[in-house]
Structure formats: C-alpha cells, structure tokens
Amino acid sequence: MNAHLHFPIKMNDINDDKDQSLREDIRRLGRLLGDTVRNQHGDEVFDLIEQVRQNSVRFRRDADQAARAELESTLDSLTNDQTTQVIRAFSYFSHLVNLAEDQHHIRRTRAHQIAGSAPRQGSLAHTIAALYATGQGTQQLQDFFQSAQVAPVLTAHPTEVQRKSILNCQMVITRLLDERDRMQLTPEESAANEEALGRAVLTLWQTRMLRTSKLSVLDEVENGLSFYDYTFLRELPQLYAGLEDLLADKDPAFRQQELPSFMKMGSWIGGDRDGNPFVTASVLEKTMAMQATRAFRFYLDELHTLGSQLSMATLLVKVSDPLLALAQASPDHSPHRSDEPYRLAISGIYARVAATYTGLLGLLPHIPPSGEAAPYANAEELAAELDIVHQSLLQNGSAALTRGRLRHLRRAVRVFGFYLAPLDLRQNSDVHERVVAELLQAANPELDYLSLDEDARIAVLVKEISSARPLASPYLRYSEETQSELAIYRAAATAQQRYGKQAVPNCIISKTDGVSDMLELALLLKEAGLLHPAEGRLDVNIIPLFETIGDLQNSAPAMDRLFGIPAYRRLLDSRQQAQEVMLGYSDSNKDGGFLTSGWELYKAELDLIQVFARHQLRLRLFHGRGGSVGRGGGPSYQAILAQPAGAVQGQIRLTEQGEVITAKYGNPEVGRRNLEVLAAATMEASLLSAGEQPPRPEFLRVMEELSDHAFKAYRHLVYETEGFEQYFWESTVISEIAGLNIGSRPASRKKSTAIEDLRAIPWVFSWSQCRLMLPGWFGFGAAVQAYLQAHPDDGLATLQAMFREWSFFSTVLSNMEMVLAKSDIGIASRYAQLVKDDSLRQRIFPRIEAEHSLTIAVLKQISGQDELLAANPLLARSIRNRFPYLSPLNHVQVELLERFRQGDQDERVRRGIHLSINGIAAGLRNSG
C-alpha cells in the first residue's frame, strides 16, 4: 500500500501541541476511510479520490490556479458512478472530522480539569465562583433555583439529513476514539482498537446515507427519542449531581440539600401542527405513549440493576421503619432475599412500576416482576418511595450508597416523570380563527365572526371563555379541520390525566398578531376541558409566537391589552402569575433580514420587560432559534448573555433543531457540556447581569439607523427585485430539497413558490448549500456604508465603541463573522450559473457579490481584525481543516444539478444530488 496516498488532510500549518491528538485522529480516520475505499472499489477509484483531494487542498491552501483547473476538469469529466463515489468519500470524511473535533473538545476539557486550571467560562463552576466573588451567594442561589426554569426544546427539522443508522455508526467510532484517550493501551490493545475502528468505518461506508422513504411524524418522534438513550436520561441527572456537589463544596448551606428540578427537556415533535397536516390526535396519543415507554423502560432497567446492588442484610445493617414497610409490602417472597430489605423494597417498587407500565401502555416489562402490585397513581408516588430508600441509607451508615445509581434514578424520576418530556402543541392562528368562526356560527348563525373587527372579536371571545357552557355540540357536524382541532386538544387533556399535568403543558400560537389570536385558543382549550371558567383555572400555558417584523413590533402592545382583560388576568393566577412569550427568529429574518430581525427582537424584549413589570407579571421568553445564524443560531452562551437586562429572570426556553441536535447531543459528554452551558448562562444572565446598565442611548439610536438601512437593502433585493424568486429557485437546491425524504413537513406552508410562503428552514438551508449564506449577513454592509456616509467624522469610532462595550452588538457581529467565514463567493458564483436567464443573473448576482465584499470590509473595520475569525482560532482551524473537502462536493453538486435540470433522469444523478446535500450539511454543521 502506498503510504503517501492516505486520505486524511494535511495540517502542517497547525503547530500547537494541544492539537497533536486531533491531527492524529483525523489522519487515522482518514487513512481508514482511504483503506476502505481502496479495498471496496480498487486502486482506480481510490486514486481518483486522492487526486481530487490533493488538488482541492493545493487550491484552498495556496490559491494554486493550476490545481483549480485540474480539479474542475477532473470533476466535470466524472461518470455518474464515479461522481457518487467521490461524493460519498468526501461526505463521510466530513462526518469523521466532526467526530474527531468533538472528541478533541472532550479531550481538552478533561485535560483542563485534570490540570486543576481555573474553571472555563460557560461552566457552572465558573459562574458560581463569579457569583460568590461579587459577595452574593446562598440566598440568591436558593431563590434562583426555587423559581428557575431552563428548557431546551427539541423540534423536528425538515432539513435534518442524517439517518439514525449513520448516527449509530458514528457512536461506535466515538467510543473507540474515547477508549484511546482514556486508557493506556498495550500494543495488542491498540491494534485491536485500530482494527475495530476499521470495522466501524467500513460499516459506515456500507450504510445507506439516504432514506428510501419520507419520514412520518412518528419516525421523527423515534429519532428524537434516541437522544434520550444517548444523552438525556443519564447525563441530565449527572449534571444535577455535579452541580449539587459543586455547591456543597463551595457553601455549607447546600450540603445535604437537593436542588429543585429546574432544567428539563421539552419537545415539539408530535405536537407541532403548524403547516403539518400529519400531526393528528392519534399521532399525539402515540407520541405520548412512545415517550412514556422510553421513560418506563429506563426506570425498570435501572431498578433491576439497583436491586442487584443493594444486597445489605438485616444481620449487618439497620433500616428505617418506612423502608421495612416497603420491604414487607413487596410481592417478592423468595427465601433467598428474606433478610435483604433493600432488595425486597426495590423489588416491590419494580413491581409497582411494571404494573403502572402495563396499565398505562398495555405493555409487559422485559423482566417480569416478582409478583402483582398496585400501580402508582403518578410519578410523585414513585419518587416518594425512592426517597424512603434514600433516607434509610442516609440514616443508617450507608450514605455513600445514596450517591450512585439511586441518586441518578431519583433525579430522573423527578425530571422525566411518566411522560419523559413535556410536549408542546403548536398551531397557526389562521387555523384557530377558522375553527372558532365555525363553532360560533354553528351556535349562532347570525354571528359572522370573520367580519368582526378586533374589538368586537375580543368582546365575543371574552364572553365565551367566561361561560361554563360548552360551545361545540355533539349533535352538529363540523368541518374536518374543526373536528381535528377539537380532537387534538381533547387528546391533550387525556394525556394530562394519564401521564401528569406536565405531559402537555404548553400551547403555542404561530403568527400571533393580536389579542383575539390568544383568546381564540383560550376558547378551544375551554371546549377540551383545559380551561375552567368557574375556577378561573388554566391547565396549559397559552403562548403567543410573534414572528414577523410587524408582529414583533406589536408584541408589547398586544400583551399589554391582553393583561388588561380581567377574565384573562384571572387565569394567570393558576399559572403562578407567569406568562410565556415566544419570539420567532427564523421568520423575522426571512421577513426583514439578519440585522433588522436581531434588532427588532431585542427591542421587543425591552418593551415586553416594561409591560410585564407594569402588570407585575413574570415574563418567560421562549426563543425560537434555529441552527444557523440566519435563523437565530450561534453559540447559546453568548446569545443568552446578550439578552437585555431583565429578559431572562431565571427562566428561558429555546428550540434545538435538526443537525444541531445531533451536533450538541449525539455525544453524551458533549451533550452534558451543552446542557451545562445553558444552565450556567441562565444563572449568569439572571444573577450576575441583572443589574447591568442599559447601553448608551446613542447606541440605541445608531442601531435603529443601521436597522432601517439594512431593512431597505434586504427587502429591495428579496421582495422588490423583479425575478428574485426565480433566481432563488434556480440558483439553489431548494427544488431538490423539497424532494428529499428528510421530514414529514412540507417545505412551504402553501402550494406556492412565493418566498413569503416558504418555510424559513429550507430558505436558510438552501442558501447554505450554495455557500452564500445570504440570510446571515445581507444588508449589513449597505447599512454601515450609509451610516458612515451620514456620520463621516465619528461614525466609525461609534461603531467600534458599540463593538467593545455592548454585548448585543458584538454578538451580532460575531455570529455574522462566522457565517461569512463559511461562505465562499467563488463557489456561489458557480451556482449563479444555474440561472437560465443571463440578464436576470447579471442583475442580481453582482449585487450580492458587491454586498458580500462590502460586508466583510466594514466588519473588519469595526472589529479591528485583519482576517475573519482572528479572535476565534478554534473555528478558524475547523474551517481550515474541512473546507478543502467541501469544495469538491459543491462543484459536483452544481454539475449534477445541471444534468438533472437538463433532463437526465438517471437515478444516480438524483441520488448524487441528495448525497451531496448530506455531505455539505455535515461539513457546515449548522446550516439549517
């Protein structure tokens, strides 16, 4: 075998010893991939791929134009079969580099901890140390934990391209890389590990990358639940344990104190109906059953193992009376365990969990219980019996035994209950409006609800939600839409009865633009028994989602008016005087552009803080952030700290979507680290930044001016340029994305190609694929240029001061810088050639190209950097490592798009396009 033909990237420009292990992992994985390609397909295919790799690296590293010409000539001459092999090789290499980088992050974090270095920013240790250093401590933390709520919410993603089978292969590779890190391997063990890695890479290569059929909603549910197996069920309890130990070491007041379960996962998968007709009452019921099944199976497995471990005999230990009562009530009558009360108690708990499992779900446990037992009425009863075991051990000299599996199981029961994750329902306000109109007209044919103005609608709705009389009649036949909506809310009420009140705790209204939208949902909840007029009780949170620029601007006035309605305000008494508001990052970006979206979100938060303070209500913000910067993505820690003072207040929810879920939570250790970052940032924003002074008034005026200019530039291009819609559909892979089997939800809300109707996720994903990333930066350059022209004397100095002093502004620029670093205008120009109309292309692409260049230039001016990512060497390294492998994927994608759109119906062409979409998404990591 020719040693110089190994597949891995050459990274001679990286000399930092800290990266040595990363370089070795990438070389090792690349070599194994190269060996696999050679063994599976022969020297000819291997040599072709190696030729493409070397030319791509030469061009990216040295701007070698001869290498570029040779690369393009080679790629353009590939047969369909050769194209598929090249795409697969470079796609899988991107996946392998991701694994190596994730492992390196874990490696560096562990090295940092082993060395006893100061806690890293973003860790709970760093935040707590900083809090005590300010003179705060016990009381502030106790108050925080009593009312805190931190919830990452998993959502289904219509551009999630990675199959679970691929993820399973990657998990094996990750485990083997981790084994090399944590163990001093003998030569024999090292060889065995290397051989196992080779098998895993071969399995990955032979695993189909694409789905053969479109995902159903329940497929998406199952995919989401896999992250509980990988990460959440074990890592979240460990996070709590680590935090409790950290606090106990720091402050005697926290010793022997267990924290409230302030962090829980959330989910939209199986409850999000906005534009997805496949989410029905039946799907909701099955989703809750699937979630509950995951929780019960985990508890049963843990109890079975725990019972085998707690083998203490009464001859040697004492036990508490409540523990003895549990043991005596156990159906386990084995003479071999008659003097082992803890085992008997756990056996009895196991039997009760099994009975609950069978009663709720009709399923039998894999390991039968020792006998019959009464089921638990709720998860709190299970938690109470586990507490009895805990207290008995604590009181009788066995405190150390409370800190392992039992500790984590007790926390899991409190976090996950019988429902695993609270499931949100979401529906578009237009649907609620139609359903309510039909119900009202059926009850009173003279009432034309849709013709009423906002004031009249509010009056009608307030009267209805104040009345205990049901509106819907079992003797009338309603439209399919109305029947479906009523059924799903009734299914939610049933889920609460079966699995607990927190099983379905939230109802979200997309496209909220007024008070009537929220009262319409309240009326539907009343019909399902989730709103109780007589008691003034609401069993779920009514959550408006403000998405467009106009809706964001109207959010505070709408909430102010809502809180002025006594019937609604009374309902908040049953919700602890808290109201959640969701802010949409994706659609506001698509509506008004990157800069204006961020600024209007910031202003909306400021206005909402004032409204809630005036009404003496607690504000909880739910941030609808996507993976990419164009959809509000970017580092969560910085994003939370950049919130206006008073916006967090110890409570925050945010969406986790698509490939970001895999990147953040596919690896257990990386997952725990990301959960910790959310907790630390929420704590820091609430306790350390609560007294932060607002930015200088002139900064706010400057942002308003910049936003106005950026809004005009963005709207002029996207919505006011004739032919832009055609340009978008022809210069990106949006048409082909719509044909991928990657989600249950359609790409557009309506059967239309209008950008207004297109979902924000495929909009951003398409621009990412062609490496233009337009939603993450367009308009900023024009805005700064116009501002500097209007303020030639001090404009630049003011912008530089904003960058230094205002975390909101610096975070906006940091996220934009990341997007620009991942963009490639040269590659984007190749996609522009796909536009059939030459004049249309010449009217649009040069404008985009000029704005791209201008944006990079003004960003460097403001930040004072000579190069993009000069202050972020880790990301710069990652981009430098992987981008030579993205360029060939982009090039062949364009070539295949040309063939496909010219009528080449070869299945290999279509499959190649879809494979390239997967590979580019893997290389970019946060693209949708």
Buried (B, 14 or more C-beta within 10 A) or exposed (E): EEEEBBBBBBBEEBEEEEBEBBBEBBBBBBBBBBBBBBEEBEEEBBEBBBBBBBBBBBBBBEEBEEBBEBBBEBBEEBEBEBBBBBBBBBBBBBBBBBBBBBBBBBBBBEEBEEEEEEBBBBBBBBBBBBBBEEEBBBEBBBEBBEBBBBBBBBBBBBBBBBBEBBBBBBBBBBEBBBBBBEEEBEEEEBEBBBEBBBBBBBBBBEEEBBBEEEBEBBBBBBBBBBBBBBBBBBBBBBBBBBBBEBBBEBBEBBEEEBBBBBBBBBBBBBBBBBBBEBBBBEBBBBBBBBBBBBBBBBBBBBBBEBBEBBEBEBEEBBBBEBBBBBBEBBBBEEEEBBBBBBBBBBBBBBBBBBBBBBEBBEBEBEEEBBEEBEBBEBBEBBBEBBBBBBBBBBEBEBEEBBBEBBBBBBBBBBBBBBBBBBBBBBBBBEBBBBBBBBBBBBBEEEBEBEEBEEEEBBEBBBEBBBEEEBBBEEEEEBEEEBBBBBBBBBBBBBBBEBBBBBBBBBBBBBBBBBBBBBBBBBBBBBBBBBBBBEEBBBBBBBBBBBBBBBBBBBBBEBBBBBBEBEBBBBBBEBBEEBBBBBBBBBBBBBBBBBBBBBBBBBBBBBBBBEBBEEBEBBBBBBBBBBBBBBBBBBBBBBBBBBBBBBBBBBBBBBBBBBBBBBBBBBBBBBBBBBBBBBBBBBBBBBBBBBEEEEBBEEBBEBBEBBBBBBBBBBBBBBBEBEBBBBBBBBBBBBBBBBEBBBBBBBBBBEEEBEBBEBBBBBBBBBBBBBBBBBBBBBBBBBBBBBBBEEBEEEBBEBBBBBBEEBBBBBBBBBBBBBBBBBBBBEBBBBBBBBBEEEEBBEBBBEBBBEBBEBBBEBBBBBBEBEEBBEEBEEBBBBBBBBBBBBBBBBBBBBBBBBBBEEEEEEEBBBBBBBBBBBBBBBBBBBBB
